[in-house]
């Protein structure tokens, strides 16, 4: 009997340890996703404020709406999200945002949060410089490389002609090197990106299913 009790106790300890490890790992993944989504949303919004003449942000409310939209586009996991703004000041060029996520886990629910502040001046000072934009195929070979004026936007003319036409594969989009998210840029989305630093994009493809 005592061996059975000891066995059950040991099993319980193993299960508890497994749940604890899973909880810690899940929180780390969620935290990383939240940090990345918030950073991308704030960066893209401030880049729009500083350089985009086609989609100008003219009020603090529009800036907040832009952040929320970009934030939603960057999310991958499920859960409940809440965004609050400490500052969204166009006049002084300051944006402070806090995001929280509540999600289900093995035992109860978990919560992660992130808060970031960016200053518009950091983006404006990039104007007047020139940067290199490089496009690579799925094997890492350079397809096209161009020099662009800081503040200019990527366009269809900059993209490699014909994209990637690899035998038996379908082109999915461009992955920006250095971004932790799995976001893929199509031609339409690329045209909304201002050139504020050297950038590298890798073409992402998948095997095309054979029709029988």
N, C-alpha and C positions, 0 to 999 in steps of 0.2 A: 504493500500500500504506500509506504513512504517513498518507494522508487517512482511510483506513479505520480505522487504529489510533486516530487522533485522534478520529474519530467515535465509536468504541466507548468510548474514554475519557470523552468528553463525556457519552455516554449513561449510563455508569456513575456519573459524578458526579451527574447529574440524578436517577437512581434512588436513590442514597444520600441525597441531599438530601431527596427525597420521603419516604423511610422515616424519616429523622430528624425531619422536621416532623410526620409522622403519630404517631411515638412520643411526641413532646413534647405534642401535642394530646391523645392518648389518656390520658397520665398526668395532665394537667390535669383532664380530665373525670372520671377515676376518683377523683382526690383530692377534687374538689368533691363527688362523690357520697358518698364515705366520710365527709367532714366533716359533710355534711348528715344522713346516716343516723345517725351517732353523736350529734350534737347533739339530733336529734329523739327518739332513744331515751332519752337521759339526761333530757331535759326532761320527757317524758311519764311516766317512772318516778318522778321526784322529785315531780311534780305529784300522782301517785297516792298517794305516801307522805304528802304534806302535807294533802290535801283529800278523798280518796275514802273514804267510810265503807262503801261497798258492797264494794269490792275491796281490803281493807287488806293491806299488806305488813307481815308481822310478824317477818321474819328477814332477815339479810343474804343468805342463799341465795335467798330469794324475790325480793329486790331484784335480784340478779344475773340470775335467770331472766327477770324482767320486762324488763330492759335487752336481753337477748339476743333476746327475742321481738319487742320493738318495733324493734330494729335490723334483724332479718330482714325485717320487714314493709316497711321503708323502702328496701330494696335494689332496684335495677333491673338492674344489670349482672351478667354472670356472672363467675366467678372463685372463688378459695378465700379464705375469711375466717377470721381468728383474733382472738378477744377475750380480753383479760387484764384483771384488776382489781387496781389498786394499792391501792384502798380502797373498801369498801362498808360504811360505818359508820353504822348507823341511830341509835345513841346520840348521836353527835356531828353527825349530819346531813351527812356528807361522802361524795361518790361520785367516784372517779377511775377512768377506763376508758381502755384503749388498744386500738385496733383496727388490724389489718393486712389488706391484700388483695393476693393474688398473682394475676396475670391473664396471659393469652397476648397477645402482640403480634407485629408483623411479624417481628422478629428476637428469638428467645428469649422470656423472660417479664419482666414488670415488677412492681414492688411499690410500694405507697403505704401510708402509715400516718397515724394521727391519735390524739391523746391529749387528753382534756378532763377538767376537774374542775368539779363544781358543788357548791354548798352549800345545804342545805335551807332555811336562814334566808331566802334570796333569794326563795323561794316562799311561805313562811309570812307574810312581812310584807305580802303582797298582800291578806290577809283584812281585812275591815272597810271596804274601798274599794268604789266602784261603777264599773262599766265599761260601755262601749257595745258591743253586738254588732249588726252590720249585715249584712243579706243582700241581695245584688244579683243581678239576672238576667244572662243571658249578654251583654247589651248594656251592662251597667254601670249600669242604673237600679236605684235602691233599691226593694226589695220590702217589706222590713220592717226596723225598727230598734227595739231594746229596750235598757233599762238593767238590768244584773244585778249582784247582790251578789258581790264578790270571793270566790272559793272555791266558789261554786255551780257546778253542772254544767249544761251545755246539755241540753235535753230536747225531746221531740217537740212540746210546747206552744209552744216558742219559734220553731220553724220556720215559714216562711210557709205558709199553708193551701194545699194542693194543689200545693206546689212550683212548678215551672215547666211550664206546659202550652202550649208554643209549637207552632203548626201545623206538622206535618210533621217534628217533632224529638222525640228521645228524651232524657230527663233521665238523666245519668250519675252526678252527685253534686256535692258542694260542694268547691271549691278554696279553701283558706285563703290569703288575700293575705299575701305576705311569705315564704311557704315556698318554697324553691327546688325541692323535690321535686315530682313529678307526682302526689303522693298525693291521692286524692279521698275525701271523707268521705261515707259513707251516713248515714242517720238513726241506725242502731245505733252507728256509730263516733262520731258527734257527741255522743252521750249520755255518752261517756267523757272528754270534754274539759272541764276546769275553767276557769272564767273568771278569769284572772289578769291580764288587760290588755284594752285595747280590741281587738276582733277584727272582721275583715271576711271574709265568704265570698261567692264568686262561683259561681253555678250554671253547670255545664258540660253542654252538650248536644251531640248529634250528629245529623246528618241521618238521618231514618228511611228505610230502603230501601223503595221502592214494590214491592208484590207484584203480579206480573202473572199 
